[in-house]
Amino acid sequence: MTLDELVTLYRDPPDGVRVNMIMSLDGAAEFGGQAGPLSDATDQGLLRALRGYADVVLVGAGTVRAEGYGPVRLTADQCAERWERSGVASAPPIAVVTRTGHVPASLFAAPAQRPILVTTAHLAHAHPELREHADLLIAGDTAVDLAAAVTALRAGGMHRILCEGGPTLLDELVANDLVDEMCLTISPTLAAGPATDRPGAPALTAPTRLALGHVVTVKDYVYLRYVRPGHDATP
């Protein structure tokens, strides 16, 4: 299946929160603090395509810092499709959930594309300068109320919300029953968690890639088998 064929399966985003995440075979959402090492060109292409169908891209501040997020960039074809769909050709803004306001300068690389900082009344009061380069969405007094944030985004006309993580933000969305669609890429890699402090414990320097032996679906369950390349995957 080509990337274009894959993308056609995602052209009907929900009116609500769509989550797009990647996970290694052993359950890691990142390697070395970033999701990039788990990804490939197809997964990255899908990520960019999903942004074209969103009204706003919701991301946790930790992910924004780790991945060096900047404004969303769309192709001319994506802009044309957005205009045809909704009469809006501009790229969706990035909405960052943050309790500290600590976000990278790369987020403000395009002054015409102001990001949204989803934050607390306490932070907004303590740091009024944040309004100089970002729009503030206040959701909660001292802790971010995600349910209130999603309601506010939707009230502002941003009905199709694409969440790109990270895991902490996803956990909070799930806990608040706010996820309407989950798009999960399973990376054919073993990534391991943070290195143990046990003396002599090894640590991976790069994800270990495995090969797909088979994929079978039975009553909505997906059964995957991955093997080390060169090993026989037949029964």
Backbone hydrogen bonds, N-H to C=O, Kabsch-Sander energy under -0.5 kcal/mol:
donor,donor_aa,acceptor,acceptor_aa,energy
6,L,2,T,-2.4
7,V,3,L,-2.8
8,T,4,D,-1.4
9,L,6,L,-1.7
10,Y,7,V,-2.3
11,R,8,T,-0.8
16,G,14,P,-1.6
16,G,159,H,-0.6
17,V,178,L,-0.5
18,R,16,G,-0.6
18,R,161,I,-3.4
19,V,181,E,-3.2
20,N,163,C,-2.9
21,M,183,C,-2.6
23,M,185,T,-2.6
24,S,28,A,-2.9
25,L,187,S,-0.5
25,L,189,T,-2.6
26,D,189,T,-0.6
27,G,24,S,-2.0
31,F,34,Q,-3.4
34,Q,31,F,-1.1
38,L,35,A,-1.8
39,S,35,A,-0.6
39,S,36,G,-1.5
44,Q,40,D,-2.5
45,G,41,A,-2.3
46,L,42,T,-2.4
47,L,43,D,-2.3
48,R,44,Q,-2.2
49,A,45,G,-2.1
50,L,46,L,-2.8
51,R,47,L,-1.5
52,G,48,R,-0.9
52,G,49,A,-0.8
53,Y,49,A,-0.6
53,Y,50,L,-1.2
54,A,51,R,-1.2
55,D,160,R,-3.1
56,V,160,R,-1.3
57,V,93,P,-2.6
58,L,56,V,-0.6
58,L,162,L,-2.8
59,V,95,A,-2.6
60,G,165,G,-2.5
61,A,97,V,-2.0
64,V,60,G,-2.1
65,R,61,A,-2.5
66,A,62,G,-2.5
67,E,63,T,-2.7
68,G,64,V,-0.8
69,Y,64,V,-1.9
79,C,75,T,-2.3
80,A,76,A,-2.3
81,E,77,D,-2.3
82,R,78,Q,-2.4
83,W,79,C,-2.1
84,E,80,A,-2.1
85,R,81,E,-2.3
86,S,82,R,-3.0
87,G,82,R,-0.6
87,G,83,W,-1.6
88,V,82,R,-1.0
95,A,57,V,-3.5
96,V,94,I,-0.6
96,V,116,I,-3.2
97,V,59,V,-2.5
97,V,95,A,-0.5
98,T,96,V,-0.7
98,T,118,V,-2.4
103,V,101,G,-1.2
107,L,104,P,-1.5
108,F,105,A,-2.0
109,A,106,S,-1.4
113,Q,110,A,-2.6
114,R,112,A,-0.7
116,I,94,I,-3.0
117,L,135,D,-2.8
118,V,96,V,-2.9
118,V,116,I,-0.7
119,T,117,L,-0.9
119,T,137,L,-2.2
121,A,140,G,-2.4
122,H,141,D,-2.6
124,A,120,T,-2.2
125,H,121,A,-2.1
126,A,122,H,-2.2
127,H,123,L,-2.5
130,L,127,H,-1.8
131,R,128,P,-1.6
132,E,129,E,-1.9
133,H,130,L,-0.9
134,A,130,L,-1.0
135,D,115,P,-2.6
137,L,117,L,-2.7
138,I,136,L,-0.6
139,A,119,T,-3.0
139,A,137,L,-0.6
145,D,139,A,-2.8
146,L,144,V,-0.9
149,A,145,D,-2.2
150,V,146,L,-2.9
151,T,147,A,-2.1
152,A,148,A,-2.3
153,L,149,A,-2.5
154,R,150,V,-2.4
155,A,151,T,-2.3
156,G,152,A,-1.4
157,G,154,R,-1.8
158,M,153,L,-2.4
159,H,157,G,-1.2
161,I,16,G,-2.7
161,I,159,H,-1.0
162,L,56,V,-2.6
162,L,160,R,-0.6
163,C,18,R,-3.3
163,C,161,I,-0.6
164,E,58,L,-2.2
164,E,162,L,-0.5
170,L,166,G,-2.4
171,D,167,P,-2.7
172,E,168,T,-1.9
173,L,169,L,-2.4
174,V,170,L,-2.7
175,A,171,D,-2.6
176,N,172,E,-1.4
177,D,174,V,-1.9
178,L,173,L,-2.5
180,D,17,V,-2.2
180,D,178,L,-0.6
181,E,17,V,-1.7
183,C,19,V,-3.8
183,C,181,E,-0.5
184,L,182,M,-0.7
185,T,21,M,-2.8
185,T,183,C,-0.5
186,I,184,L,-0.6
187,S,23,M,-3.0
187,S,185,T,-0.8
189,T,187,S,-2.2
190,L,208,T,-2.5
191,A,189,T,-0.5
201,A,198,R,-2.2
208,T,190,L,-2.5
209,R,207,P,-0.6
210,L,188,P,-3.1
211,A,227,V,-3.9
213,G,225,R,-4.3
214,H,225,R,-1.3
216,V,223,Y,-2.4
218,V,221,Y,-2.1
221,Y,218,V,-1.7
223,Y,216,V,-3.8
223,Y,221,Y,-0.6
224,L,222,V,-0.7
225,R,214,H,-2.1
227,V,211,A,-3.1
231,H,228,R,-2.5
